[in-house]
Amino acid sequence: MKKIFITQRSDLFGKFNEKRDNLDSRFSSIFEKLNMIPIFIPNNVSLARKIIKNIKPNGIILSPGGDALKKDTRYQIEISLIKLACKNNIPLLGICRGAQSINIYFKGKIKKIANHVRKNHALKTDLLNKKTITINSYHDYGIKENYLGKNLKVLATTKDGSVELFKHKTKKIIGMMWHPERYKNLRSFELKFIKKFF
């Protein structure tokens, strides 16, 4: 079975502000359907480095949720994982915030955009073997084409010019701005795409 690193959010819970690493539980069904083993990366730099050093992953997912502009522990870990992917040619998929983190790493920008929180959009892309697909949208920070980082290529945009899918020109890195895990059932073309990518 392929082993996939996946990052987690770090949030404060309850009246005592208990700090917890967390991830949308719907990702579990994705890994189950793909017959892959998720390795959850904690928001602890030294422990994350030990995991990265001692386990060779077949792929990496930078998970959604949170502020990609915040220079916190998660940011440091994501930088390490992007470098690992680039150095060892490991497939790297960034989802929403994860895609934003990839773009920032490659010297791109993200900006606040309107009409992208809890909205659906139509996309045209050949990458998913579909002429037109409908995607969900939960981000208030987006990527316009002129904000795209160095050596990143646009694969799909919405009508308002927001980049929703991009890839690196020479490395196996893809950024996806929508949330495949938030559909009740993972759609077949996304399942095939993720499986093929890893």
ZANURO-451510 format. One record per residue (C-alpha): x, y, z; residue in one letter. Coordinates in steps of 0.001 Angstrom, whole numbers, plus 500000, padded with zeros to 6 digits. Layout:
BEGIN
bavo u=X; v=Y; w=Z; r=A
...
This chain:
BEGIN
bavo u=500000; v=500000; w=500000; r=M
bavo u=501157; v=503499; w=499225; r=K
bavo u=501916; v=505770; w=502161; r=K
bavo u=500722; v=509370; w=501894; r=I
bavo u=501802; v=512171; w=504234; r=F
bavo u=498983; v=514595; w=505035; r=I
bavo u=499230; v=517789; w=507050; r=T
bavo u=496723; v=518893; w=509677; r=Q
bavo u=495172; v=522085; w=511000; r=R
bavo u=496038; v=523402; w=514443; r=S
bavo u=493046; v=524880; w=516286; r=D
bavo u=492034; v=525914; w=519785; r=L
bavo u=489021; v=524078; w=521263; r=F
bavo u=486796; v=524541; w=524298; r=G
bavo u=486823; v=527004; w=527176; r=K
bavo u=490411; v=526073; w=528068; r=F
bavo u=491673; v=526733; w=524509; r=N
bavo u=493036; v=523230; w=524162; r=E
bavo u=495312; v=523141; w=521146; r=K
bavo u=494575; v=520230; w=518817; r=R
bavo u=495764; v=518963; w=515461; r=D
bavo u=492776; v=518035; w=513329; r=N
bavo u=491662; v=517052; w=509860; r=L
bavo u=488250; v=516673; w=508237; r=D
bavo u=487265; v=513053; w=508951; r=S
bavo u=485928; v=512728; w=505407; r=R
bavo u=489528; v=512386; w=504210; r=F
bavo u=489508; v=508918; w=505781; r=S
bavo u=487017; v=507669; w=503198; r=S
bavo u=489198; v=509047; w=500394; r=I
bavo u=492219; v=507093; w=501621; r=F
bavo u=490065; v=504015; w=502141; r=E
bavo u=488705; v=504157; w=498593; r=K
bavo u=492188; v=504739; w=497190; r=L
bavo u=493574; v=501813; w=499245; r=N
bavo u=496298; v=504081; w=500617; r=M
bavo u=497647; v=504592; w=504128; r=I
bavo u=497511; v=508154; w=505480; r=P
bavo u=500350; v=509287; w=507727; r=I
bavo u=499124; v=512303; w=509657; r=F
bavo u=501856; v=514865; w=510183; r=I
bavo u=501646; v=516556; w=513608; r=P
bavo u=502158; v=520291; w=514067; r=N
bavo u=505359; v=519680; w=515947; r=N
bavo u=508462; v=520632; w=513983; r=V
bavo u=510965; v=518252; w=515615; r=S
bavo u=508600; v=515269; w=515520; r=L
bavo u=507543; v=516065; w=511940; r=A
bavo u=511210; v=516146; w=510912; r=R
bavo u=511762; v=512704; w=512470; r=K
bavo u=508790; v=511311; w=510532; r=I
bavo u=510030; v=512916; w=507316; r=I
bavo u=513534; v=511521; w=507891; r=K
bavo u=512475; v=507967; w=508758; r=N
bavo u=509492; v=507290; w=506482; r=I
bavo u=509646; v=507423; w=502708; r=K
bavo u=506218; v=508526; w=501457; r=P
bavo u=504741; v=507763; w=498046; r=N
bavo u=502929; v=511085; w=498078; r=G
bavo u=502154; v=514202; w=500086; r=I
bavo u=498907; v=516135; w=500604; r=I
bavo u=498895; v=519655; w=502005; r=L
bavo u=495439; v=519754; w=503557; r=S
bavo u=492858; v=522553; w=503430; r=P
bavo u=491714; v=524866; w=506193; r=G
bavo u=493449; v=527785; w=507854; r=G
bavo u=495472; v=530818; w=506875; r=D
bavo u=498284; v=530175; w=504395; r=A
bavo u=499812; v=533588; w=505168; r=L
bavo u=500378; v=532762; w=508827; r=K
bavo u=504051; v=531931; w=509523; r=K
bavo u=503267; v=529314; w=512163; r=D
bavo u=504447; v=525757; w=512884; r=T
bavo u=502274; v=524330; w=510143; r=R
bavo u=503860; v=526760; w=507682; r=Y
bavo u=507356; v=525535; w=508631; r=Q
bavo u=506313; v=521900; w=508209; r=I
bavo u=504672; v=522567; w=504835; r=E
bavo u=507864; v=524265; w=503603; r=I
bavo u=509841; v=521163; w=504635; r=S
bavo u=507367; v=518898; w=502819; r=L
bavo u=507428; v=520973; w=499629; r=I
bavo u=511242; v=520851; w=499667; r=K
bavo u=511095; v=517077; w=500254; r=L
bavo u=508737; v=516647; w=497291; r=A
bavo u=510921; v=518775; w=495011; r=C
bavo u=514180; v=517083; w=496024; r=K
bavo u=512897; v=513493; w=495760; r=N
bavo u=510295; v=513852; w=492977; r=N
bavo u=507452; v=512874; w=495321; r=I
bavo u=503935; v=513693; w=494067; r=P
bavo u=502567; v=516664; w=496019; r=L
bavo u=498896; v=517685; w=496015; r=L
bavo u=497780; v=520907; w=497689; r=G
bavo u=494066; v=521298; w=498446; r=I
bavo u=492675; v=524832; w=498926; r=C
bavo u=494976; v=526271; w=501631; r=R
bavo u=497521; v=523660; w=500532; r=G
bavo u=497391; v=525001; w=496960; r=A
bavo u=497844; v=528522; w=498316; r=Q
bavo u=500899; v=527376; w=500300; r=S
bavo u=502426; v=525876; w=497147; r=I
bavo u=501837; v=529099; w=495236; r=N
bavo u=503410; v=531200; w=497998; r=I
bavo u=506429; v=528870; w=498159; r=Y
bavo u=507045; v=529424; w=494443; r=F
bavo u=506967; v=533219; w=494955; r=K
bavo u=503318; v=533688; w=494013; r=G
bavo u=500644; v=535676; w=495851; r=K
bavo u=497159; v=535146; w=497222; r=I
bavo u=494580; v=537914; w=497515; r=K
bavo u=491100; v=538228; w=498977; r=K
bavo u=488432; v=537607; w=496353; r=I
bavo u=484649; v=537926; w=496355; r=A
bavo u=481984; v=535291; w=495759; r=N
bavo u=484056; v=532197; w=496503; r=H
bavo u=482828; v=531143; w=499946; r=V
bavo u=480140; v=528422; w=499891; r=R
bavo u=479663; v=528820; w=496144; r=K
bavo u=479744; v=526434; w=493190; r=N
bavo u=481605; v=527201; w=489981; r=H
bavo u=481877; v=525658; w=486526; r=A
bavo u=485347; v=524816; w=485227; r=L
bavo u=486682; v=523669; w=481907; r=K
bavo u=489702; v=521394; w=482074; r=T
bavo u=491078; v=518429; w=480135; r=D
bavo u=493117; v=517176; w=483079; r=L
bavo u=490156; v=515433; w=484712; r=L
bavo u=488902; v=514025; w=481383; r=N
bavo u=485867; v=516273; w=481592; r=K
bavo u=485043; v=519193; w=479344; r=K
bavo u=483183; v=520974; w=482134; r=T
bavo u=482987; v=520168; w=485838; r=I
bavo u=481242; v=521824; w=488760; r=T
bavo u=483331; v=522496; w=491846; r=I
bavo u=482639; v=523762; w=495342; r=N
bavo u=484405; v=526797; w=496755; r=S
bavo u=485141; v=527734; w=500380; r=Y
bavo u=488071; v=530139; w=500120; r=H
bavo u=488123; v=533877; w=500639; r=D
bavo u=491734; v=534096; w=499437; r=Y
bavo u=492293; v=533215; w=495806; r=G
bavo u=494896; v=533159; w=493069; r=I
bavo u=494562; v=535223; w=489916; r=K
bavo u=496637; v=534203; w=486908; r=E
bavo u=499082; v=537078; w=487375; r=N
bavo u=499569; v=535985; w=491016; r=Y
bavo u=500733; v=532511; w=490047; r=L
bavo u=504205; v=531526; w=491244; r=G
bavo u=507337; v=530779; w=489228; r=K
bavo u=507139; v=527711; w=486954; r=N
bavo u=503461; v=527113; w=487806; r=L
bavo u=500990; v=526625; w=484961; r=K
bavo u=497248; v=527305; w=484965; r=V
bavo u=495041; v=524287; w=484239; r=L
bavo u=491605; v=525741; w=484991; r=A
bavo u=490013; v=529034; w=486012; r=T
bavo u=486525; v=530207; w=486920; r=T
bavo u=484684; v=532839; w=484889; r=K
bavo u=486005; v=535582; w=487160; r=D
bavo u=489598; v=534554; w=486434; r=G
bavo u=490322; v=532758; w=489695; r=S
bavo u=492809; v=529913; w=489243; r=V
bavo u=491259; v=526699; w=490581; r=E
bavo u=493738; v=524148; w=489274; r=L
bavo u=497429; v=524489; w=488483; r=F
bavo u=500571; v=522386; w=488178; r=K
bavo u=504311; v=522820; w=488269; r=H
bavo u=505890; v=522800; w=484819; r=K
bavo u=508612; v=520259; w=485635; r=T
bavo u=507784; v=518700; w=489022; r=K
bavo u=504893; v=516448; w=490051; r=K
bavo u=503069; v=519160; w=491981; r=I
bavo u=499407; v=520133; w=491634; r=I
bavo u=497299; v=522747; w=493399; r=G
bavo u=493523; v=522262; w=493613; r=M
bavo u=491430; v=525045; w=495125; r=M
bavo u=488232; v=523062; w=495716; r=W
bavo u=487454; v=520396; w=498329; r=H
bavo u=486898; v=516873; w=496919; r=P
bavo u=486429; v=515555; w=500479; r=E
bavo u=483327; v=517720; w=501043; r=R
bavo u=481194; v=515879; w=498521; r=Y
bavo u=478982; v=513211; w=500049; r=K
bavo u=480591; v=510668; w=497747; r=N
bavo u=483973; v=511250; w=496161; r=L
bavo u=483252; v=511756; w=492483; r=R
bavo u=484669; v=509122; w=490154; r=S
bavo u=486751; v=511500; w=488033; r=F
bavo u=488392; v=512964; w=491171; r=E
bavo u=489014; v=509487; w=492556; r=L
bavo u=490677; v=508415; w=489294; r=K
bavo u=492663; v=511640; w=489120; r=F
bavo u=494035; v=511372; w=492687; r=I
bavo u=494796; v=507673; w=492288; r=K
bavo u=496636; v=508249; w=489016; r=K
bavo u=498500; v=511234; w=490433; r=F
bavo u=499920; v=509187; w=493322; r=F
